[in-house]
Amino acid sequence: MDHIGAVLKRAMPFQTVPPEMLQEIVKLSKLKSYARGDMIYDLDEEADDVYIVASGSVNHALRSEAGGELLEKVMRPGDVFGWAAVLTGRNRRMARTVCLERTEAIRINGGALMALIKQSPARGDVVMSRFATMITREFSASPSVAARVPHSAQPTPARRRAVEAATAGRARCSASRSGSRAPSPT
């Protein structure tokens, strides 16, 4: 497996894809290098690509649903960001991303990825369920954001389990944050 394939295999949405589908995703991928301080994208820019950190680190500042505060998280190798590119009804960035050091990131065009996923609805649904789980758990996003991740018309058992796990995880996070402070980055 090549470098891009190895990084994708560590990324939450792609951990369970079969080798042939992973190779198709690798074909859609481009490795790009960034210097410390480079902005990968900013709030409200067009959301066209999904990113996976291959090396280095990126500060990801997500705008809260209220539109005010930015919830920050440091993205490290294997972490996925830029997922607005695969949300339905959303084509604008909800975060600002700045490299904290020399960074390499894999870029995957969201439209091309969605077209590939639609070719295999059962496998694609698992990938999108994993995106929804990742968004809800890792970014403390509300279920309303994760609900915009497209899935097939009939929920699969894997999708139902992912939604249940994400909802339970969100409830645990909410219960543990009894104050109004934003969650600290992990």
C-alpha positions as a printed NumPy array, in Angstrom:
array([[  0.   ,   0.   ,   0.   ],
       [  1.358,   3.435,  -0.88 ],
       [  1.751,   6.379,   1.531],
       [ -1.603,   8.005,   0.703],
       [ -3.423,   4.685,   1.049],
       [ -1.786,   4.034,   4.427],
       [ -2.83 ,   7.461,   5.734],
       [ -6.394,   7.031,   4.438],
       [ -6.652,   3.61 ,   6.089],
       [ -5.938,   5.269,   9.484],
       [ -8.611,   7.948,   8.946],
       [-11.938,   7.226,  10.666],
       [-14.237,   7.337,   7.61 ],
       [-12.03 ,   5.005,   5.547],
       [-10.834,   2.453,   8.122],
       [-13.297,  -0.22 ,   7.047],
       [-13.399,   0.25 ,   3.27 ],
       [-12.323,  -2.746,   1.194],
       [ -8.961,  -2.511,  -0.606],
       [-10.489,  -1.98 ,  -4.068],
       [-12.6  ,   0.969,  -2.882],
       [ -9.622,   2.393,  -0.971],
       [ -7.583,   2.338,  -4.2  ],
       [-10.359,   4.278,  -5.963],
       [-10.272,   6.875,  -3.168],
       [ -6.459,   7.052,  -3.476],
       [ -6.924,   7.904,  -7.179],
       [ -9.065,  10.907,  -6.142],
       [ -6.461,  12.063,  -3.604],
       [ -3.721,  14.679,  -3.869],
       [ -0.925,  15.216,  -1.349],
       [ -0.209,  18.898,  -0.705],
       [  2.504,  20.488,   1.452],
       [  1.956,  23.567,   3.596],
       [  4.345,  25.777,   5.582],
       [  3.869,  26.776,   9.205],
       [  1.255,  29.53 ,   9.361],
       [ -0.375,  28.668,   6.015],
       [ -4.154,  28.9  ,   6.045],
       [ -5.674,  25.876,   4.309],
       [ -9.138,  27.442,   4.258],
       [-11.148,  30.093,   6.08 ],
       [-14.701,  30.506,   7.349],
       [-17.365,  30.823,   4.657],
       [-15.109,  29.841,   1.746],
       [-16.453,  27.312,  -0.722],
       [-16.255,  23.797,   0.699],
       [-14.903,  21.65 ,  -2.102],
       [-12.342,  19.262,  -0.564],
       [-12.056,  16.96 ,   2.439],
       [ -8.597,  16.863,   4.084],
       [ -6.669,  14.228,   6.009],
       [ -3.498,  15.226,   7.878],
       [ -0.596,  13.067,   6.638],
       [  2.104,  14.785,   8.726],
       [  2.371,  17.875,  10.875],
       [ -0.543,  19.547,  12.645],
       [ -3.371,  21.948,  11.858],
       [ -5.377,  24.217,  14.15 ],
       [ -9.053,  23.678,  13.304],
       [-11.316,  26.446,  14.652],
       [-14.97 ,  25.462,  14.168],
       [-17.623,  28.177,  14.404],
       [-20.258,  27.289,  16.981],
       [-23.822,  26.846,  15.774],
       [-24.702,  30.109,  17.485],
       [-22.201,  31.708,  15.109],
       [-20.065,  33.34 ,  17.769],
       [-17.241,  31.455,  19.423],
       [-14.729,  29.256,  17.642],
       [-14.194,  25.769,  19.073],
       [-10.545,  24.863,  18.497],
       [ -8.96 ,  21.459,  18.015],
       [ -5.48 ,  20.456,  16.877],
       [ -5.637,  18.02 ,  13.975],
       [ -2.811,  15.448,  13.814],
       [ -1.825,  12.695,  11.34 ],
       [ -4.858,  10.612,  10.393],
       [ -7.372,  13.296,  11.464],
       [-10.028,  14.384,   8.958],
       [-11.315,  17.921,   8.476],
       [-13.091,  19.886,   5.759],
       [-16.082,  17.588,   5.978],
       [-18.462,  20.395,   4.933],
       [-17.531,  19.254,   1.407],
       [-19.657,  16.107,   1.904],
       [-22.612,  17.63 ,   3.77 ],
       [-25.938,  18.03 ,   2.009],
       [-27.25 ,  21.577,   1.829],
       [-23.888,  23.032,   2.863],
       [-21.192,  24.284,   0.513],
       [-19.471,  26.851,   2.754],
       [-16.698,  26.286,   5.292],
       [-17.686,  26.273,   8.953],
       [-14.103,  26.505,  10.228],
       [-10.737,  28.178,   9.803],
       [ -7.687,  25.922,   9.452],
       [ -4.096,  27.066,   9.937],
       [ -0.959,  24.906,   9.888],
       [  0.913,  24.878,  13.186],
       [  4.051,  23.479,  11.558],
       [  5.175,  22.152,   8.186],
       [  2.245,  19.936,   7.228],
       [  1.278,  17.529,   4.479],
       [ -2.42 ,  16.971,   3.923],
       [ -4.317,  14.719,   1.56 ],
       [ -7.037,  16.546,  -0.389],
       [-10.041,  14.676,  -1.768],
       [-12.648,  16.489,  -3.832],
       [-15.956,  16.103,  -1.99 ],
       [-18.07 ,  15.851,  -5.159],
       [-15.844,  13.16 ,  -6.662],
       [-15.836,  11.249,  -3.36 ],
       [-19.638,  11.391,  -3.173],
       [-19.92 ,  10.151,  -6.773],
       [-17.653,   7.2  ,  -5.922],
       [-19.611,   6.432,  -2.758],
       [-22.905,   6.419,  -4.691],
       [-21.536,   3.647,  -6.919],
       [-21.577,   1.274,  -3.93 ],
       [-24.481,   2.326,  -1.681],
       [-23.922,  -0.287,   1.058],
       [-20.202,   0.418,   1.415],
       [-20.731,   4.139,   0.892],
       [-23.319,   4.221,   3.653],
       [-20.764,   2.798,   6.081],
       [-18.254,   5.499,   5.069],
       [-20.838,   8.255,   5.516],
       [-21.98 ,   6.788,   8.851],
       [-18.381,   6.966,  10.009],
       [-18.206,  10.613,   8.864],
       [-21.372,  11.367,  10.894],
       [-19.982,   9.625,  13.976],
       [-16.639,  11.428,  13.622],
       [-18.293,  14.835,  13.217],
       [-20.506,  14.37 ,  16.263],
       [-17.887,  12.836,  18.526],
       [-14.671,  14.592,  17.591],
       [-15.977,  18.072,  16.907],
       [-18.769,  18.22 ,  19.486],
       [-21.056,  19.195,  16.644],
       [-24.746,  18.862,  17.21 ],
       [-26.652,  15.958,  15.706],
       [-28.278,  18.482,  13.324],
       [-24.901,  18.953,  11.584],
       [-24.173,  15.218,  11.475],
       [-27.698,  14.632,  10.143],
       [-26.745,  16.518,   6.963],
       [-24.283,  13.75 ,   6.048],
       [-26.058,  11.958,   3.193],
       [-26.96 ,   8.278,   3.572],
       [-28.917,   5.802,   1.508],
       [-32.695,   5.91 ,   1.858],
       [-32.852,   2.789,   4.036],
       [-30.693,   2.94 ,   7.161],
       [-28.409,  -0.069,   7.426],
       [-27.666,  -1.765,  10.758],
       [-24.219,  -0.102,  10.677],
       [-25.859,   3.331,  10.195],
       [-28.31 ,   2.723,  13.052],
       [-25.455,   1.687,  15.374],
       [-23.415,   4.751,  14.346],
       [-26.317,   7.118,  15.016],
       [-27.005,   5.457,  18.392],
       [-23.312,   5.662,  19.347],
       [-23.035,   9.281,  18.208],
       [-26.175,  10.266,  20.094],
       [-24.992,   8.478,  23.247],
       [-21.553,  10.103,  22.919],
       [-23.139,  13.544,  22.507],
       [-25.284,  12.975,  25.585],
       [-22.221,  11.936,  27.61 ],
       [-20.309,  15.021,  26.402],
       [-23.219,  17.303,  27.276],
       [-23.588,  15.749,  30.716],
       [-19.89 ,  16.122,  31.463],
       [-19.948,  19.81 ,  30.443],
       [-22.363,  21.035,  33.043],
       [-20.902,  24.526,  32.729],
       [-21.069,  26.747,  29.65 ],
       [-17.391,  26.439,  28.771],
       [-16.37 ,  25.156,  25.364],
       [-14.774,  21.701,  25.352],
       [-11.009,  21.68 ,  25.475],
       [ -9.198,  20.24 ,  22.436],
       [ -8.168,  16.618,  22.683]])
